Amino acid sequence: QVQLVESGGGLVQAGGSLRLSCAASGRTFSSYGMGWFRQAPGKEREFVSAISWSGGTTYYGDSVKGRFTISRDNAKNTVYLQMNSLKPEDTAVYYCAASPSKAFGSRWAAEYDSWGQGTQVTVSS
């Protein structure tokens, strides 16, 4: 397993932007599919985005498509989530996850075996 640490969350007004970062430990980060999920109070964990080991393939949940962009820098063992045009409904704890078995990433939380502690994103109206 890899250790994952998210950062970059905070409070932002609707229409604003934030960039989340997820720093990973371990020498095999570059072979892992990576994902971002979020969970709002009283709701189930929701898929946000995923990226393949090379960064060449990306996936997005319908609610964030066109507004969020996932990327990775394997030299820095870091994956990013650029969030633009934020809405109050984007308010949630955002989690980074790693999947050694799904090198091309996955929409399914069960296919990730390492998770970060989460970072809070709050969007005010």
Contacts in CASP RR format, 6 or more apart in sequence:
PFRMAT RR
TARGET T0000
AUTHOR 0000-0000-0000
METHOD contacts of the structure
MODEL  1
QVQLVESGGGLVQAGGSLRLSCAASGRTFSSYGMGWFRQAPGKEREFVSA
ISWSGGTTYYGDSVKGRFTISRDNAKNTVYLQMNSLKPEDTAVYYCAASP
SKAFGSRWAAEYDSWGQGTQVTVSS
1 98 0 8 1.000
1 113 0 8 1.000
1 114 0 8 1.000
2 24 0 8 1.000
2 25 0 8 1.000
2 26 0 8 1.000
2 28 0 8 1.000
2 29 0 8 1.000
2 32 0 8 1.000
2 98 0 8 1.000
2 114 0 8 1.000
3 24 0 8 1.000
3 25 0 8 1.000
3 26 0 8 1.000
3 114 0 8 1.000
3 116 0 8 1.000
4 22 0 8 1.000
4 23 0 8 1.000
4 24 0 8 1.000
4 25 0 8 1.000
4 96 0 8 1.000
4 97 0 8 1.000
4 98 0 8 1.000
4 114 0 8 1.000
4 115 0 8 1.000
4 116 0 8 1.000
5 22 0 8 1.000
5 23 0 8 1.000
5 24 0 8 1.000
5 116 0 8 1.000
5 117 0 8 1.000
6 20 0 8 1.000
6 21 0 8 1.000
6 22 0 8 1.000
6 94 0 8 1.000
6 95 0 8 1.000
6 96 0 8 1.000
6 116 0 8 1.000
6 117 0 8 1.000
6 118 0 8 1.000
6 119 0 8 1.000
7 20 0 8 1.000
7 21 0 8 1.000
7 22 0 8 1.000
7 23 0 8 1.000
7 119 0 8 1.000
8 18 0 8 1.000
8 19 0 8 1.000
8 20 0 8 1.000
8 21 0 8 1.000
8 119 0 8 1.000
9 18 0 8 1.000
9 20 0 8 1.000
9 94 0 8 1.000
9 119 0 8 1.000
9 120 0 8 1.000
9 121 0 8 1.000
10 18 0 8 1.000
10 119 0 8 1.000
10 120 0 8 1.000
10 121 0 8 1.000
10 122 0 8 1.000
11 122 0 8 1.000
11 123 0 8 1.000
11 124 0 8 1.000
12 18 0 8 1.000
12 86 0 8 1.000
12 121 0 8 1.000
12 122 0 8 1.000
12 123 0 8 1.000
12 124 0 8 1.000
13 123 0 8 1.000
13 124 0 8 1.000
14 86 0 8 1.000
14 87 0 8 1.000
14 88 0 8 1.000
14 123 0 8 1.000
14 124 0 8 1.000
14 125 0 8 1.000
15 84 0 8 1.000
15 85 0 8 1.000
15 86 0 8 1.000
15 87 0 8 1.000
15 123 0 8 1.000
16 84 0 8 1.000
16 85 0 8 1.000
16 86 0 8 1.000
16 123 0 8 1.000
17 82 0 8 1.000
17 83 0 8 1.000
17 84 0 8 1.000
17 85 0 8 1.000
17 86 0 8 1.000
18 83 0 8 1.000
18 86 0 8 1.000
18 121 0 8 1.000
19 80 0 8 1.000
19 81 0 8 1.000
19 82 0 8 1.000
19 83 0 8 1.000
20 36 0 8 1.000
20 80 0 8 1.000
20 81 0 8 1.000
20 83 0 8 1.000
20 94 0 8 1.000
20 96 0 8 1.000
20 119 0 8 1.000
20 121 0 8 1.000
21 78 0 8 1.000
21 79 0 8 1.000
21 80 0 8 1.000
22 34 0 8 1.000
22 36 0 8 1.000
22 78 0 8 1.000
22 79 0 8 1.000
22 80 0 8 1.000
22 81 0 8 1.000
22 96 0 8 1.000
22 116 0 8 1.000
23 76 0 8 1.000
23 77 0 8 1.000
23 78 0 8 1.000
24 32 0 8 1.000
24 34 0 8 1.000
24 77 0 8 1.000
24 78 0 8 1.000
24 79 0 8 1.000
24 98 0 8 1.000
25 77 0 8 1.000
26 77 0 8 1.000
28 100 0 8 1.000
29 74 0 8 1.000
29 77 0 8 1.000
29 98 0 8 1.000
30 53 0 8 1.000
30 74 0 8 1.000
30 77 0 8 1.000
31 53 0 8 1.000
31 100 0 8 1.000
31 103 0 8 1.000
32 53 0 8 1.000
32 98 0 8 1.000
32 99 0 8 1.000
32 100 0 8 1.000
32 103 0 8 1.000
33 50 0 8 1.000
33 51 0 8 1.000
33 52 0 8 1.000
33 53 0 8 1.000
33 98 0 8 1.000
33 99 0 8 1.000
33 100 0 8 1.000
33 102 0 8 1.000
33 103 0 8 1.000
33 104 0 8 1.000
33 105 0 8 1.000
33 106 0 8 1.000
34 50 0 8 1.000
34 51 0 8 1.000
34 70 0 8 1.000
34 72 0 8 1.000
34 79 0 8 1.000
34 96 0 8 1.000
34 97 0 8 1.000
34 98 0 8 1.000
34 99 0 8 1.000
34 105 0 8 1.000
35 48 0 8 1.000
35 49 0 8 1.000
35 50 0 8 1.000
35 51 0 8 1.000
35 70 0 8 1.000
35 79 0 8 1.000
35 96 0 8 1.000
35 97 0 8 1.000
35 98 0 8 1.000
35 99 0 8 1.000
35 105 0 8 1.000
35 106 0 8 1.000
35 112 0 8 1.000
36 48 0 8 1.000
36 49 0 8 1.000
36 50 0 8 1.000
36 70 0 8 1.000
36 79 0 8 1.000
36 81 0 8 1.000
36 94 0 8 1.000
36 95 0 8 1.000
36 96 0 8 1.000
36 97 0 8 1.000
37 45 0 8 1.000
37 46 0 8 1.000
37 47 0 8 1.000
37 48 0 8 1.000
37 94 0 8 1.000
37 95 0 8 1.000
37 97 0 8 1.000
37 109 0 8 1.000
38 45 0 8 1.000
38 46 0 8 1.000
38 48 0 8 1.000
38 90 0 8 1.000
38 92 0 8 1.000
38 93 0 8 1.000
38 94 0 8 1.000
38 95 0 8 1.000
38 121 0 8 1.000
39 45 0 8 1.000
39 46 0 8 1.000
39 92 0 8 1.000
39 93 0 8 1.000
39 95 0 8 1.000
40 46 0 8 1.000
40 91 0 8 1.000
40 92 0 8 1.000
40 93 0 8 1.000
43 92 0 8 1.000
45 95 0 8 1.000
45 109 0 8 1.000
46 63 0 8 1.000
46 92 0 8 1.000
47 61 0 8 1.000
47 107 0 8 1.000
47 108 0 8 1.000
47 109 0 8 1.000
48 60 0 8 1.000
48 61 0 8 1.000
48 64 0 8 1.000
48 68 0 8 1.000
48 81 0 8 1.000
48 94 0 8 1.000
49 58 0 8 1.000
49 59 0 8 1.000
49 60 0 8 1.000
49 61 0 8 1.000
49 64 0 8 1.000
49 68 0 8 1.000
49 70 0 8 1.000
49 81 0 8 1.000
50 58 0 8 1.000
50 59 0 8 1.000
50 70 0 8 1.000
50 105 0 8 1.000
50 106 0 8 1.000
50 107 0 8 1.000
51 57 0 8 1.000
51 58 0 8 1.000
51 59 0 8 1.000
51 70 0 8 1.000
51 71 0 8 1.000
51 72 0 8 1.000
51 79 0 8 1.000
51 105 0 8 1.000
52 58 0 8 1.000
52 103 0 8 1.000
52 104 0 8 1.000
52 105 0 8 1.000
53 103 0 8 1.000
53 104 0 8 1.000
55 71 0 8 1.000
55 72 0 8 1.000
57 104 0 8 1.000
57 105 0 8 1.000
58 70 0 8 1.000
59 105 0 8 1.000
59 107 0 8 1.000
60 66 0 8 1.000
60 68 0 8 1.000
60 70 0 8 1.000
61 107 0 8 1.000
63 89 0 8 1.000
64 83 0 8 1.000
64 90 0 8 1.000
67 83 0 8 1.000
67 84 0 8 1.000
67 85 0 8 1.000
67 86 0 8 1.000
68 81 0 8 1.000
68 82 0 8 1.000
68 83 0 8 1.000
68 84 0 8 1.000
69 81 0 8 1.000
69 82 0 8 1.000
69 84 0 8 1.000
70 79 0 8 1.000
70 80 0 8 1.000
70 81 0 8 1.000
70 82 0 8 1.000
71 79 0 8 1.000
71 80 0 8 1.000
71 82 0 8 1.000
72 78 0 8 1.000
72 79 0 8 1.000
72 80 0 8 1.000
73 79 0 8 1.000
73 80 0 8 1.000
79 96 0 8 1.000
81 94 0 8 1.000
83 90 0 8 1.000
83 121 0 8 1.000
86 121 0 8 1.000
86 123 0 8 1.000
87 123 0 8 1.000
88 123 0 8 1.000
88 124 0 8 1.000
88 125 0 8 1.000
89 123 0 8 1.000
90 121 0 8 1.000
90 123 0 8 1.000
91 121 0 8 1.000
91 122 0 8 1.000
91 123 0 8 1.000
92 120 0 8 1.000
92 121 0 8 1.000
93 118 0 8 1.000
93 119 0 8 1.000
93 120 0 8 1.000
93 121 0 8 1.000
94 118 0 8 1.000
94 119 0 8 1.000
94 120 0 8 1.000
94 121 0 8 1.000
95 115 0 8 1.000
95 116 0 8 1.000
95 118 0 8 1.000
96 115 0 8 1.000
96 116 0 8 1.000
96 118 0 8 1.000
97 109 0 8 1.000
97 112 0 8 1.000
97 114 0 8 1.000
97 115 0 8 1.000
97 116 0 8 1.000
98 112 0 8 1.000
98 113 0 8 1.000
98 114 0 8 1.000
98 115 0 8 1.000
99 105 0 8 1.000
99 106 0 8 1.000
99 111 0 8 1.000
99 112 0 8 1.000
99 113 0 8 1.000
100 113 0 8 1.000
101 111 0 8 1.000
101 113 0 8 1.000
102 111 0 8 1.000
102 112 0 8 1.000
105 111 0 8 1.000
106 112 0 8 1.000
END
